[in-house]
Each structure stands twice: as C-alpha cells, then as structure tokens.
Amino acid sequence: MAAAGCASQGVTAGQAADSGAISSPPVSVTSGTDSPSAVSSSSSASPADSASSVDQPPSDSSTSASAPGKLYKLTDTVTEGGFTLKINSITMPWNPPAGAQFTPAPTRSWLMMDFTVTNVSGAQSMFDTIGAFDLRDNANASHLTSVVPGDTLPAGKLFQDHEVKPGETARGEVVFDLPQNGGPFRLIFKGNMWHASQNPPSISLSK
C-alpha cells in the first residue's frame, strides 16, 4: 500500500515504553554517517484543523507487555521480517517548509525519520511503512506513519512503498504525528509484517 494513499491512524497494544525521552525543543538526532539535509524549524502557530493520529485504548496483541521484543539503541541495525533497518536520523519537532498547507496542530509535534532498509529475505518482498513501523508513546498508544505530514516532505524524500528485490537497499523519510508530551518514544519494527515474529524488536528513539 502506498504511503501517500493511507490516512494517518493510531491503534494500540499493551506494552510499556522503556527508553529515554525526546525533549520538546527542536532537536535533530543522527545515528549514522548518512544524514539528511538540515531542516529548519518554525515557531509559527499551527492551524487547528491539521491532521493528527487517532489514539485508541490499549488492546491485547502479539506485542503485549508480558512478552516484549528486544529493545535496541537508536544507533543499532535491526533485522526483522526479512529486512534490516538502519535509522539514519530523527528530527523532532519537524516543521514543513514555509508556505506548506498543513502544519502540526497546537498540541501535536511531527517526528521525521530518515531510514534505510535492506531486503535480506532471499526473495522479493513488499516493504510497506504502515505495516513495518509502529511508533509507541509513553502511554503505549500506537502511531503509524501519517499521510498529510508525509506529503509536506521535500520532493523525492518521502519513502515510496514498493516490492524490494533480494539484497536491494532503499532509503527515504516518513513522518509521525505525535503528542507533544508523549515521550519517551520507541519504534516497533516488523519489516514485512506477514513474516514478522510474534514479538518484533523495538528501537529507542533517544540517544
């Protein structure tokens, strides 16, 4: 499913976050030698009708707190569901370029993640960002990649979901719409969700 075709949404599962907090002032965290171009932050007010994730009450799932997946550091390369993931950098808050139609709502912040994935499954496999990434806040609410913030990324930066050949590497950016006071955050990585383990790993989105 193409990222641009999916509305932002939220689902939840019961697993407590166990990582450091991302501070509210603008910050860009780089975990590898490859990092995206710097993005300037804006202090202007945001329209109230900006799109945001839908947070729902926790429910039982394969990522329950009773059987959490392994927690990795931001700088680690993680393998799951036939793919390896390397987070190149994260920026929060991330604000779109001047003149963009949409900006974060007053109580929300956008997190931009630049990442690289490699297909290590040995067969052609679909990489779908909504299925691969499940970002959790400090209330364990789930946040998927958001289509409206993603559409404000510079041309050519938004990761396009596609079939990835064996051994092929792909890089791009996605944006999450998050509560301003939701940190610390962690990212559950499933790779190709149809080939993910019952308890996929998590990555702390803090240094």
C-alpha positions in Angstrom: 0.0 0.0 0.0 1.4 3.4 -1.0 2.2 5.7 2.0 0.5 8.6 0.2 -2.7 6.6 -0.1 -3.1 5.9 3.6 -4.6 8.2 6.1 -2.9 8.7 9.4 -4.2 6.5 12.1 -3.5 5.0 15.5 -4.0 1.6 17.1 -2.7 0.4 20.4 -1.3 -2.6 22.1 -0.3 -3.0 25.8 3.4 -2.7 26.1 5.1 0.0 28.3 7.8 2.1 26.7 11.3 1.7 28.1 13.5 4.3 26.7 14.8 7.9 27.2 12.6 10.9 26.4 12.8 13.1 23.3 12.8 16.7 24.6 10.3 19.1 23.3 12.7 21.8 21.9 13.8 21.2 18.3 16.4 18.6 18.0 18.0 16.5 15.3 19.4 13.2 16.3 21.8 11.5 13.9 22.7 7.8 14.4 24.8 7.1 11.3 27.2 8.7 8.9 24.5 9.2 6.3 22.2 12.0 7.5 19.6 14.1 5.6 19.9 17.7 4.9 19.1 20.0 7.8 15.5 21.1 8.2 14.8 24.4 9.8 12.1 24.6 12.5 9.3 27.2 12.6 7.8 28.8 15.7 4.6 30.0 13.9 1.2 28.9 15.2 -0.4 25.9 13.6 -3.9 25.6 12.2 -6.3 23.7 14.5 -7.6 21.6 11.6 -4.2 19.9 10.9 -4.4 16.1 10.6 -3.4 14.1 13.6 -3.1 10.4 14.6 -6.0 8.7 16.3 -5.1 7.2 19.6 -7.2 4.3 20.9 -7.3 2.4 24.2 -4.8 -0.4 24.6 -5.8 -3.9 23.5 -4.2 -7.3 23.6 -1.8 -8.1 20.8 1.3 -10.1 20.0 3.4 -7.2 21.4 1.9 -7.3 24.9 3.9 -6.2 27.9 4.1 -9.8 29.1 6.2 -10.8 26.1 8.1 -7.7 24.8 10.5 -7.9 21.9 14.1 -6.9 22.4 14.8 -3.2 22.9 17.7 -1.7 20.7 19.5 1.6 20.7 18.9 4.2 18.1 22.3 3.5 16.6 21.7 -0.2 16.1 20.8 -2.0 12.9 17.8 -4.3 13.5 16.6 -7.3 11.5 13.0 -8.4 11.4 10.5 -9.7 8.9 13.1 -10.3 6.1 14.5 -6.7 6.3 17.3 -4.9 8.1 16.5 -1.3 9.4 19.1 1.4 10.0 17.7 4.7 11.3 19.9 7.4 9.8 18.4 10.3 11.8 15.3 11.6 13.5 14.2 15.2 13.9 11.5 16.3 16.4 9.8 18.6 16.2 10.0 18.6 12.4 8.2 21.5 10.7 7.3 21.6 7.0 8.8 24.2 4.6 7.4 27.7 4.7 4.1 28.0 2.9 3.1 24.4 3.4 -0.7 23.9 3.5 -0.5 21.9 6.7 1.4 22.2 10.0 1.2 20.4 13.3 -1.9 21.0 15.5 -1.2 23.0 18.7 -0.8 20.0 21.0 1.0 17.8 18.4 4.5 17.5 17.1 5.8 15.9 13.9 8.7 13.5 14.0 10.6 12.9 10.8 12.6 9.7 10.4 15.2 9.1 7.7 16.0 5.4 7.4 17.5 2.7 5.2 16.1 -0.8 4.7 17.7 -3.8 3.0 15.9 -7.0 1.9 17.7 -9.9 3.4 14.9 -12.5 2.9 16.3 -14.0 -0.2 13.1 -13.3 -2.1 11.3 -10.3 -3.5 9.3 -8.8 -0.7 7.0 -5.8 -0.1 8.1 -3.1 2.2 5.1 -1.2 3.5 5.8 1.6 6.0 2.4 1.4 7.7 2.9 -2.3 8.3 6.6 -2.1 9.2 6.6 0.8 11.7 4.6 1.0 14.9 5.7 4.0 17.0 4.7 3.9 20.7 4.4 6.8 23.1 4.7 6.8 26.9 1.1 5.7 27.2 1.8 2.9 24.8 -0.5 4.4 22.3 0.3 3.4 18.7 1.1 5.9 15.9 1.5 4.9 12.3 3.1 6.9 9.5 1.0 10.0 8.7 0.0 10.8 5.1 -0.6 14.6 5.4 2.7 15.4 7.2 4.5 13.0 4.8 3.1 14.9 1.8 4.9 18.0 3.1 8.4 16.5 2.8 10.7 17.9 0.1 10.3 16.3 -3.3 11.9 12.8 -3.6 12.4 12.4 0.2 9.1 10.5 1.1 9.7 6.7 1.1 7.6 5.0 -1.5 6.3 1.6 -0.5 7.3 -1.0 -3.1 8.5 -4.5 -3.8 12.1 -4.8 -2.9 14.4 -7.3 -4.6 16.7 -9.6 -2.7 19.7 -7.7 -1.5 18.3 -4.4 -2.6 18.6 -1.3 -0.3 16.1 1.5 -0.2 16.2 4.8 1.6 13.6 7.5 2.4 11.8 9.5 5.0 8.5 9.2 6.9 6.7 11.5 9.3 4.7 10.6 12.5 2.1 12.9 14.1 2.7 12.6 17.9 1.5 14.2 21.2 3.9 16.9 22.3 4.3 15.4 25.7 4.3 11.8 24.5 8.0 10.9 25.0 9.9 8.8 25.5 9.1 7.1 22.2 10.1 3.8 20.8 9.6 2.2 17.4 8.4 -1.4 16.9 9.9 -2.7 13.7 8.2 -5.6 11.8 9.8 -5.5 8.4 7.4 -7.3 6.2 4.6 -7.8 8.7 3.5 -11.1 7.2 6.9 -12.5 8.0 7.5 -10.8 11.4 8.0 -12.8 14.6 5.3 -12.8 17.3 7.4 -10.3 19.4 9.2 -7.9 17.0 12.0 -5.8 18.3 11.8 -2.1 19.4 14.2 0.7 18.9 14.5 3.5 21.5 14.2 6.9 19.7 16.6 8.6 22.1 20.4 8.9 22.1 
